[in-house]
Amino acid sequence: MLDAMTPHPTLPGRYTSPEAKPAFVNRLFDRGARHYDGVVNWGFLHSGSSYRRWVQRRYGLRPGMHVLDVACGTGLVAVEAARILGSAETITCLDPSSGMLEEARKKLAARFVQGRAEELPFPDASFDFLTMGYALRHVMDLEQTFAEYRRVLRPGGKVLILEVTKPAGPIGRFLFRLYFGRIYPALTQLFTRSREARDMMAYYWETMDQCVPPAAVLAAMQSAGFTAVKRNSIGGMFSEYSAVKA
């Protein structure tokens, strides 16, 4: 039985035990980092940047705030945060993949730290706003991750987590599987001619397919002590999880 604190069960075809997952994920993203932006941009019809900026502003990001972008990847969420803030001076980007951080450093003059969501290397009450874009499936423990998020937020601070969620209905699930499970990885291989990039997107599908339902994510956030815990669903496929540190 799947532990409710884990985002998805062990994937034997990828790694042999939960303890082996972090090293596997780091290698995967290190190797595919240089292809990531191009793959994401065309895969989501070049709509991602405007959405990332709009959603952060909608959930209350304002100039003067100190922002932590967890699992920042190549900096796609942080770049849009910097446009709202007016600069990247108060943005901290954290990611376990050195390859992804290297790509992010090319885009903005933020503070970059290599580390994991489950053990944030920051003092208590350091940030006003915390974001995580499409990476919740890669953590080891949901409750531990959310407890860390709450710890580093200041009172009244907000957390915003963006994620792709498997639709509930049969037609939606079929189309979701067809696109993310077959078309997206195949086109990634075709356009990049990179097996590493294809493996990265295939793994994306596997984790989305096996991920716990939204109710489990919300319960883990509540268990960690957050208030005003909510999920907004867009098209039954994109989830916006938000909460506040009381």
C-alpha positions in Angstrom: 0.0 0.0 0.0 1.2 3.5 -0.9 2.3 5.6 2.1 0.2 8.7 2.0 3.3 10.8 2.7 5.0 9.8 -0.6 3.9 11.4 -3.9 4.0 8.1 -5.8 5.2 4.5 -5.3 8.7 3.3 -6.2 9.1 2.9 -9.9 11.1 -0.4 -10.3 12.0 0.3 -13.9 13.7 3.5 -12.9 15.3 2.8 -9.5 15.2 -0.1 -7.0 14.3 1.6 -3.7 13.0 4.9 -2.3 16.5 5.7 -1.1 17.8 5.5 -4.7 15.3 8.0 -6.1 17.1 11.3 -5.4 20.3 10.2 -7.1 18.3 8.9 -10.1 16.3 12.1 -10.4 19.4 14.2 -10.2 21.2 12.3 -13.0 18.1 12.4 -15.1 17.7 16.2 -14.9 21.5 16.9 -15.1 21.6 15.1 -18.4 18.4 16.6 -19.8 18.8 20.2 -18.5 20.0 21.8 -21.7 16.9 20.6 -23.6 14.4 21.4 -20.8 13.3 24.9 -21.8 12.7 24.0 -25.5 10.8 20.9 -24.7 8.5 22.6 -22.1 7.9 25.6 -24.3 6.6 23.8 -27.4 5.0 21.0 -25.3 2.7 23.6 -23.7 2.2 25.7 -26.8 4.4 28.6 -25.6 1.8 29.5 -23.0 3.8 28.7 -19.9 5.6 32.0 -19.2 2.5 34.2 -19.3 0.7 31.7 -17.1 3.5 31.5 -14.5 3.6 35.3 -14.2 -0.2 35.6 -14.1 -0.7 32.9 -11.4 2.0 34.2 -9.1 0.5 37.7 -9.3 -3.0 36.3 -8.7 -1.9 34.5 -5.5 -0.4 37.7 -4.0 3.2 38.0 -5.1 4.1 41.7 -4.8 7.3 43.9 -5.0 9.3 43.8 -1.8 8.6 40.2 -1.0 11.4 37.6 -0.4 10.7 34.6 -2.6 11.9 31.0 -2.4 11.5 29.0 -5.6 11.9 25.3 -4.6 12.9 22.8 -7.3 13.5 25.9 -9.5 14.8 23.8 -12.4 15.9 26.1 -15.2 14.3 29.1 -13.5 11.1 29.3 -15.5 9.0 30.3 -12.5 11.6 32.5 -10.9 12.0 34.5 -14.1 8.4 35.5 -14.1 8.6 36.3 -10.4 11.4 38.7 -11.1 9.2 40.5 -13.6 6.6 41.0 -11.0 9.1 42.0 -8.3 11.1 44.3 -10.6 14.3 42.4 -10.0 15.7 39.1 -8.8 17.5 40.5 -5.8 15.0 39.0 -3.3 14.6 35.6 -5.1 16.3 32.4 -3.9 16.3 29.5 -6.3 16.9 26.0 -4.9 17.3 22.8 -6.8 19.1 19.4 -6.2 20.3 19.3 -9.9 23.5 21.1 -10.7 22.7 20.9 -14.4 19.3 22.7 -13.9 20.9 25.3 -11.7 23.5 26.0 -14.3 20.8 26.7 -16.9 18.9 28.9 -14.4 21.9 31.1 -13.7 22.0 32.1 -17.3 18.6 33.8 -17.0 18.5 35.9 -13.8 20.7 37.3 -11.0 19.0 35.5 -8.2 20.6 33.6 -5.3 21.1 30.0 -6.2 21.4 27.1 -3.7 21.8 23.4 -4.3 19.5 21.4 -2.0 16.4 19.4 -1.5 12.8 20.4 -0.5 12.8 18.0 2.4 15.8 19.7 4.1 15.8 23.4 3.2 19.1 25.0 4.2 17.5 28.3 5.4 16.7 29.8 8.8 13.1 29.9 10.1 10.8 32.6 8.8 13.1 33.7 5.9 10.6 34.1 3.1 7.2 35.8 2.3 6.3 33.7 -0.7 7.3 30.1 -1.7 6.7 28.5 -5.1 7.2 25.1 -6.6 6.5 24.5 -10.3 5.7 21.0 -11.5 8.1 19.2 -9.2 6.1 18.0 -6.2 6.2 14.5 -7.6 9.9 14.3 -7.2 10.1 14.8 -3.4 10.6 12.0 -1.0 8.0 12.9 1.6 5.1 15.2 1.2 4.5 16.0 4.9 8.2 16.6 5.6 8.4 18.8 2.6 5.4 20.9 3.6 6.7 21.1 7.2 9.9 22.6 5.8 7.9 25.0 3.7 6.0 26.2 6.7 9.1 26.5 8.8 10.9 28.9 6.3 7.9 31.0 5.7 7.2 34.1 7.8 3.8 34.4 9.5 1.3 35.2 6.9 3.6 33.8 4.2 2.0 32.0 1.2 2.9 28.8 -0.6 1.9 28.2 -4.2 2.5 24.8 -5.8 1.8 24.2 -9.5 1.4 20.6 -10.7 0.0 18.6 -13.6 -2.7 16.2 -12.4 -4.2 13.2 -14.1 -7.8 13.9 -15.0 -10.6 12.1 -13.1 -12.8 11.2 -16.1 -12.1 8.3 -18.5 -11.9 10.4 -21.6 -9.6 12.9 -19.9 -7.4 10.1 -18.6 -7.1 8.6 -22.1 -6.1 11.8 -23.7 -3.7 12.6 -20.9 -2.0 9.2 -21.3 -1.9 9.5 -25.1 -0.3 13.0 -25.0 2.1 12.8 -22.0 2.7 9.0 -22.2 3.3 8.6 -25.9 3.2 11.8 -28.1 5.2 14.1 -25.8 8.2 11.7 -25.3 8.3 10.7 -28.9 8.3 14.3 -30.2 10.9 15.2 -27.6 13.2 12.5 -29.1 12.4 13.7 -32.6 13.1 17.4 -32.0 16.1 17.1 -29.7 17.6 13.9 -31.0 18.5 13.3 -27.3 17.7 10.0 -25.6 18.3 11.8 -22.2 15.6 14.4 -23.0 13.2 11.7 -24.0 13.8 9.7 -20.8 13.2 12.9 -18.8 9.8 13.4 -20.4 8.9 9.7 -20.2 9.7 9.8 -16.4 7.5 12.9 -16.2 4.6 10.8 -17.5 5.3 7.9 -15.2 5.3 10.1 -12.1 2.1 11.9 -13.2 0.4 8.6 -13.8 1.3 7.2 -10.4 0.9 10.4 -8.4 -1.4 10.5 -5.3 -4.7 12.3 -5.9 -5.1 16.0 -5.0 -7.0 15.1 -1.8 -3.8 13.5 -0.4 -1.7 16.6 -1.3 -4.2 18.8 0.5 -4.3 16.5 3.5 -0.5 16.6 3.8 -0.5 20.4 3.7 -3.1 20.5 6.4 -1.2 18.0 8.5 1.9 20.2 8.2 0.0 23.0 9.9 -0.9 25.2 7.0 -4.2 27.1 6.9 -6.4 28.3 4.0 -5.4 25.1 2.1 -6.9 25.1 -1.3 -6.7 23.5 -4.8 -7.8 25.3 -7.9 -8.2 23.1 -10.9 -7.8 24.3 -14.5 -9.3 22.1 -17.1 -9.2 19.2 -14.7 -5.5 18.7 -15.5 -3.5 21.7 -14.0 -3.6 22.1 -10.2 -2.8 25.2 -8.2 -2.3 24.3 -4.5 -2.1 27.2 -2.1 -1.9 27.7 1.6 -0.9 30.2 4.3 1.3 30.1 7.4 -1.0 31.4 10.1 
